[in-house]
Amino acid sequence: MTEAIVKSLRDSPKARWGALAIVSVTMFCGYFFADVMAPLKPLLEKQIGWTSSEYGFFTSAYGWFNVFLLMLIIGGIILDKMGIRFTGTTAAAIMAAGAFLKYFAINSSFGPDSTMFGWKTQVMLAAIGYAIFGVGVEIAGITVSKAIVKWFKGKEMALAMGLQLAVARLGTMLALQISAPMAEHFRNVATPVLLGFVMLCIGLITFIVYTFMDKRLDLSEKEAAALENKSEEESFRLSDIKEILSNKGFWYIAMLCVLFYSAVFPFLKYANDLMVQKYGVEPTLAGLIPSLIPFGNIFMTPFFGRMVDKKGKAASIMFLGSSMLIVVHLLFAIPAINHWIFALFLMIILGVAFSLVPSAMWPSVPKLIPERQLGTAYALIFYIQNWGLMGVPALIGWILDSFCTVSRTQLEDGSFQVVYNYTIPMLTFAVFGLLGLFFAFLLKREDKIKNYGLEQPSGVKS
């Protein structure tokens, strides 16, 4: 009887996997909204006259507040000081608020001469809404990561993180598949955005449900610690930030993260247009090919996560995934290869790479950083990543308009048909992948020097 009392709630498989399922729903909704506009680039140009530069500007807004107002770092500190329940609920509410503003902007009609800060009012308001959403979803991401560590430390942590990512990527896949057909059916690019807002409201309710489980976990942990005469872990201090930033391994993971994700997420924002422009896929079907990336994640990320738990080799897996990313983007850049079957094959390979790196990278952070600092450490990594998520889409949009526009024709109905050459953008993505590979090599070397255990299994018993 005593043994049952001292056990933590996380020792119950039903409880910890149930908690994972609940927070995964919130991230599923967040990832859906993050990519709900990705398949709509051709329709934005056709229906409401956006340019590639305006689309790139809007997409880059995701990281504005996180980067320039340091909201993500502040969120990480709040997470370590205030806890998962407060931070996660607030983040989910911020996501919904930003989503509503974005929907309002896309669904509203502003005069052709209406501008705000030098940009079309519609573009600017949509961008501000997306920036607010970006604050919420990024803080929600680090909160869920810390929640998973809390429930699964010493257990199936890499598998749990892989499964959470898989469910989140399912949201990305759904957005890539249904956004364009929905916008075409309703003749309104704002309709899928509205769906995303409704889903985020559901995600907020879901996380509120999770907070009750988190509270029960804290109570069970305190009871177990008291009965076993364990002292509580030292709380987070602001001076811990200096300790985190002085860790070379942290910097190598952070740089690999920003470079790898800069070659994937911004690519997905333009992947539908690439399918249309280079491979001749119909706009309403173009999202099916890029959706293979998150679809593959659903199966492969948990598999690779379980492999990291059982076999280790996290540093080697990150190196392999970065190498595959370079090859894929270089092959996408070859002008002569323009059949959609080849694009399909490359997307599958990219999906494997996109499963390999995250499944090994995120569970590696707790091996480098103490748990009391994890929220801030994840926030700092996400903050650095947001520089890429903010800058690269704008860079690609500028490259397309400045160097890659083949023709821009106004049709009889007033809409525009624009033709682009995507060779230079794909080479740009390949450069990011090459730089990421360099930092993956440095991380692998640092692990040998400091013996972080990145190549070692987690010691999880099956």
SVG drawing of the C-alpha trace seen along z (x, -y; Angstrom):
<svg xmlns="http://www.w3.org/2000/svg" viewBox="-19 -55 56 60">
<polyline fill="none" stroke="black" stroke-width="0.4" points="0.0,0.0 2.8,-2.4 4.6,-1.7 1.4,-2.7 1.2,-6.0 4.8,-7.1 4.5,-6.5 4.3,-9.6 1.3,-9.9 3.7,-9.8 4.5,-6.2 1.1,-5.3 1.3,-4.6 -2.3,-5.5 -1.8,-8.9 1.3,-10.0 0.2,-8.8 -3.2,-10.4 -1.5,-13.7 0.6,-13.5 -2.6,-12.9 -4.3,-16.0 -1.4,-18.4 -0.8,-17.0 -4.3,-18.1 -3.4,-21.7 -0.3,-21.5 -2.2,-19.8 -4.5,-22.8 -1.5,-25.2 0.4,-23.6 -2.7,-23.5 -3.1,-27.3 0.6,-27.9 0.5,-26.4 -3.1,-27.1 -2.0,-29.9 0.9,-27.9 -1.2,-26.4 -3.0,-29.7 -0.1,-31.7 -1.3,-31.3 -4.9,-32.1 -3.8,-35.1 -2.1,-36.4 -5.1,-35.5 -8.0,-36.6 -6.7,-39.6 -3.6,-40.6 -0.9,-39.9 2.7,-39.7 5.5,-37.3 7.1,-40.0 3.9,-40.7 3.4,-37.0 7.0,-36.7 6.5,-39.8 3.3,-38.3 5.0,-34.9 8.0,-36.5 5.7,-38.1 5.5,-34.8 8.7,-35.7 8.4,-39.5 7.4,-39.8 9.3,-36.7 12.5,-38.1 12.4,-41.9 10.3,-42.0 12.0,-39.0 8.6,-37.5 9.7,-33.9 12.6,-34.4 10.2,-36.1 7.8,-33.2 10.5,-30.7 11.4,-32.6 7.7,-32.8 7.4,-29.0 10.3,-28.2 9.0,-30.7 5.2,-30.3 4.9,-26.8 3.3,-24.8 -0.4,-25.4 -0.3,-29.2 2.1,-29.5 0.3,-27.0 -3.2,-28.4 -2.0,-31.9 -0.1,-30.8 -3.2,-29.0 -5.3,-32.1 -2.7,-34.3 -2.8,-31.9 -6.6,-32.2 -6.5,-36.0 -3.8,-36.3 -5.8,-33.9 -8.9,-36.0 -7.1,-39.2 -5.6,-37.4 -9.0,-36.1 -10.5,-39.5 -7.8,-41.0 -8.0,-38.4 -11.8,-38.4 -12.1,-42.2 -12.0,-44.5 -9.8,-47.5 -9.4,-50.1 -6.6,-49.7 -5.0,-52.8 -5.4,-51.8 -1.9,-51.4 -0.4,-50.9 3.3,-51.4 4.0,-51.3 2.2,-48.1 -1.4,-47.3 -3.6,-47.5 -4.9,-44.0 -1.3,-42.6 -0.1,-44.4 -3.1,-43.5 -2.8,-39.9 0.9,-40.0 0.3,-41.5 -2.3,-38.7 0.2,-36.1 2.9,-37.6 0.6,-37.5 -0.2,-33.9 3.5,-33.2 4.1,-34.3 1.4,-31.9 2.3,-28.9 6.0,-29.1 5.5,-29.5 3.0,-26.7 5.6,-24.6 8.2,-25.0 5.6,-24.5 4.5,-21.2 8.2,-20.2 8.8,-20.8 5.5,-19.0 6.7,-15.9 10.0,-16.0 8.1,-16.3 5.9,-13.3 8.5,-11.1 11.9,-11.7 13.7,-8.4 11.0,-6.7 10.0,-6.9 10.9,-10.5 12.1,-10.5 9.2,-8.3 6.8,-10.7 8.3,-13.7 8.2,-11.9 4.5,-11.1 3.7,-14.7 5.5,-16.0 3.7,-13.4 0.3,-14.6 1.4,-18.2 2.6,-17.4 -0.8,-15.9 -2.1,-19.4 0.4,-20.6 -0.6,-17.9 -4.3,-18.6 -3.7,-22.3 -1.6,-21.6 -4.3,-19.2 -7.6,-21.0 -6.8,-24.8 -6.7,-25.3 -9.7,-23.1 -11.7,-24.8 -10.8,-28.3 -11.7,-27.4 -15.0,-25.8 -16.1,-28.8 -14.4,-31.3 -12.8,-32.9 -9.2,-32.5 -10.4,-33.4 -12.6,-30.3 -9.7,-27.9 -8.4,-30.6 -11.7,-30.7 -11.6,-26.9 -8.1,-27.3 -9.4,-29.9 -12.2,-27.5 -9.7,-24.7 -7.5,-27.0 -10.4,-27.7 -10.8,-23.9 -7.1,-23.7 -7.4,-26.3 -10.2,-24.2 -8.1,-21.1 -5.1,-22.6 -7.4,-23.8 -8.4,-20.2 -4.7,-19.2 -4.0,-21.7 -6.1,-19.5 -3.8,-16.5 -0.7,-18.6 -1.9,-19.8 -2.5,-16.1 1.0,-15.3 2.5,-18.0 0.7,-16.8 1.7,-13.2 5.4,-14.3 5.3,-16.3 3.9,-13.3 6.5,-11.0 9.3,-13.4 8.1,-13.9 7.8,-10.2 11.2,-9.4 12.8,-12.5 13.8,-14.0 14.6,-17.7 12.9,-19.8 15.0,-20.7 16.5,-24.2 14.3,-26.7 15.2,-28.7 17.3,-31.9 17.9,-34.6 21.7,-33.9 20.9,-30.4 20.6,-32.2 24.3,-32.9 25.0,-29.2 22.9,-28.1 24.6,-30.5 28.0,-29.4 27.3,-25.8 28.8,-25.0 26.5,-22.1 23.5,-24.4 24.8,-26.7 25.5,-23.8 22.0,-22.5 20.5,-26.0 22.4,-26.7 21.5,-23.3 17.9,-24.0 17.7,-27.4 19.5,-26.3 17.7,-23.0 14.2,-24.5 15.0,-27.5 15.5,-25.0 12.2,-23.2 9.4,-25.4 10.0,-28.4 10.3,-25.8 6.9,-24.4 5.5,-28.0 6.5,-28.0 6.3,-24.2 2.8,-24.4 3.8,-27.2 6.9,-25.2 4.7,-22.3 2.5,-24.6 5.4,-26.6 8.0,-23.9 6.1,-20.6 2.8,-21.7 0.5,-20.4 -2.9,-21.9 -3.2,-24.5 -6.0,-22.6 -3.9,-19.4 -0.5,-20.9 -0.7,-20.6 -1.0,-16.8 2.7,-16.4 4.2,-18.7 1.7,-17.1 3.8,-13.9 6.4,-15.5 4.1,-15.8 2.3,-12.6 5.7,-10.7 6.4,-12.4 3.3,-10.8 4.9,-7.4 8.6,-8.0 9.2,-10.5 7.8,-8.2 9.8,-5.3 13.1,-7.2 12.3,-8.6 11.8,-5.0 15.1,-4.1 16.9,-7.0 15.4,-5.7 16.5,-2.2 19.7,-2.5 20.9,-6.1 23.0,-7.6 21.1,-11.0 24.1,-13.0 24.7,-10.7 21.0,-10.8 21.1,-14.6 24.1,-14.5 22.5,-12.0 19.2,-14.0 21.1,-17.2 23.0,-15.5 19.8,-14.3 18.3,-17.8 21.1,-19.2 20.8,-16.5 17.0,-17.0 17.2,-20.8 20.1,-20.5 18.0,-18.0 15.0,-20.4 17.2,-23.1 18.0,-21.2 15.9,-22.9 15.8,-20.0 14.2,-17.6 10.6,-18.8 8.3,-15.8 5.9,-15.6 6.9,-12.0 10.4,-13.2 9.0,-15.9 7.0,-13.2 10.1,-11.1 12.1,-14.1 9.3,-15.0 9.4,-11.5 13.2,-11.8 12.7,-15.2 10.1,-13.8 12.5,-11.2 15.1,-13.9 12.5,-16.0 11.7,-13.0 15.3,-12.1 16.5,-15.5 13.7,-16.5 13.3,-13.0 16.9,-13.2 17.4,-16.9 14.6,-17.7 15.2,-14.8 18.9,-15.7 18.3,-19.1 17.6,-17.6 20.9,-15.8 22.7,-19.1 20.5,-21.3 19.2,-20.8 15.4,-20.4 15.0,-23.7 16.5,-25.5 14.7,-23.6 11.9,-26.1 14.4,-28.9 16.7,-26.7 14.0,-25.6 12.8,-29.2 16.3,-30.4 16.6,-27.7 13.1,-28.6 14.1,-32.3 17.2,-31.7 15.0,-29.5 12.5,-32.4 15.2,-34.5 15.2,-32.0 11.5,-31.6 11.1,-35.3 13.9,-36.2 14.0,-33.3 10.5,-33.6 10.9,-37.3 14.3,-36.5 12.8,-33.9 9.9,-36.3 12.4,-39.0 14.5,-36.6 11.5,-35.5 10.3,-39.0 13.8,-40.4 15.5,-37.6 13.1,-34.8 10.0,-36.4 9.6,-35.1 6.3,-36.8 3.4,-38.6 0.1,-38.8 -3.2,-40.4 -6.1,-38.3 -9.4,-39.6 -11.1,-39.1 -8.5,-41.3 -6.6,-38.5 -2.9,-37.9 -1.0,-35.0 2.7,-35.0 5.4,-32.6 8.6,-32.0 11.8,-30.1 12.6,-28.4 16.3,-27.5 17.9,-30.2 15.5,-29.7 16.2,-26.0 19.9,-26.6 19.4,-29.1 17.7,-26.4 20.6,-24.0 23.1,-26.5 21.1,-26.6 21.3,-22.8 25.0,-22.8 25.6,-25.2 23.3,-23.0 25.4,-20.0 28.5,-21.8 26.9,-22.4 25.7,-18.8 29.3,-17.8 30.4,-20.2 27.7,-18.8 28.8,-15.3 32.4,-16.2 31.4,-18.1 29.5,-15.1 32.6,-13.0 34.6,-15.7 32.0,-16.4 30.3,-12.9 26.8,-14.3 25.5,-10.9 23.9,-11.9 25.0,-8.7 23.8,-6.6 20.3,-5.1 17.9,-6.5 17.9,-3.2 14.2,-2.7 12.9,0.7 10.4,2.1"/>
</svg>
